[in-house]
């Protein structure tokens, strides 16, 4: 009586794309832009928050609120990409959500930076805060442009021309 034994060996390997963290995102253009935005907004917020003798209390309160709000929002978007959480929530159109957020953020941050620059009264920390607000505005405009090309740009179809 003879019988045949078949042995099957299965190996699994993990590539960098299979892990929980997407560390490759931190080296992409959108990832670097988000990191730059968060750093610029954090420095802008801290400069204004730690400054003494605000010439215009309402203007700098607005600046603080706007910079802190978008700092937290960009941190959430960054963590969403870093931990690949968009795939777990497919009901949300993430490129369109980020495009909308960049649109609103760019307008509000540039308004806050202009107001802060005008109302700074020569206080150096407030001037530096408004400069970093303008830097964040520029980075957000670049992100808006790249997000627009992904969200609203021409899409390839399988149809022949």
N, C-alpha and C positions, 0 to 999 in steps of 0.2 A: 504494500500500500504506500503510494507516494503522494505527497501533497506539496503544494507550492506555497511558500511564504513570501508575501510581498510587503516590503518595508517602505513606508513613505516618511520622508523627513521634511519638515516644514520649518523654515527659518524666517524670522521677521527682523527687519532692520528698520531703524528709525532714521529718517532724514531730518534735516533741520526744519522742514516744513510740517512735520507731524507733531511737534511738541506743543506744549501749552502756550509757551511764549513765542512770539514772532519777533525775535531780536533782529531779524533782517530788515524789519520795517524802520528801525532807527537809522539805517544807512541809506534809505531811499530819500528822494527829494521831498515828498510830502512829509515823511517822518522828521527830516531835518528842519523843514519849515515850521512844523508844529513845535519842535524843541526850541527853535529860535524865537517863535512867538511867545511861548511860555516864559522864556528867560527875559525877553524884552518887557513883557507885561508885569512880571514879578519885580524887576528893577524899577519900572515906572511907578508901580504901586508903592513899593517901599520908600522910594525917594519922596513921594508926596506925603505918605503917611508919617514918616519920621521928621519931616520939615516942621520947623517952629515958625509961628508968625504968618499964618496964611493971610494974604491981603483980601481974598474973597472966599469966605467959608463955603458958600453954596457951590461955587465953581469947582473947588477941589474935592468936595464931597461927591459931586457928580463924577469927577475923574476917578476917584477911588472906587466908587460903585461899579462903574463901567469896566475898569481894568480888572478888578477882582472877579466880576461876573464872567468875563470872557477868559480869564486865566483858568477858572474852574471848568468852564465849558470845554476849552481846548485840552485840558488835562483829562477830562472824561473821554473826549474823542481819541486822544492819544492812547489811553488805556484800552479803549474799545479795539483799536487796531493792534495794540501790543498783545492782548489776550485773545484775539480773534473772536470777539463777541458778536460781530455783525452776522456771522453765519448762524448763530443761535437765535437771532431775531430777524428772520427773512421778511417779515411783514413791513419793515421800515425800509424805505429807499434811502440808504446811507449816503450815496453821493449827492443826492438832491438835498438831504438834510444838512450836510456839511456846506453845500453851495449856499443855501439860504442863511446859514449861520455866519458864513464868511461875509455875505452881502450886508447883513445887518451890523455885524461887528466892525467891518471896515468903516462904515458910515459913522457909527457911534464913537469909535475910537478916534477917528480924525476930528470929529466935532469936539470931543473932550480934550484932545491935544491942542487944538487951536485955542480953545477957551483957556486952557491952562497956560499956554505960552503968552497970551495977551494979558492975563490976570496975574502973572507970576510976580510982578513988582520988583524984579531984580533979585529975588531970593534964589540963590544958585541951585538948591536942591529941587525947587519947583521947576526951574528951567530944564534941569537934567531929566526930571520926570516927564516933562512934555516932549523932550527930544526922544526919549525911549518910547513914548507913545507914538511918535511919528515913525520910528523904526518898526514898531509892531504893526502900524498901519500899512507900511510898505510890504512887510512880510505877509500880511493878511491879503493884500491886493494880489500878490504873486500867487498865493494859495487859491484865491478866488479865480484867477485866470486859469490855473491848472485844473481846478475843480470844474470850471465851466467847460473846458475842452473835453473832460471826461463825461460830464452830465449832459451837455447840450450840443456837443460836437457831432460831426457826421458819424453815423454808425454803419459799419459794413453789413451788407446783407448777402445772402447766398444766391441772390438772383443775378443772372447774367445781364450785362448791359447791352 
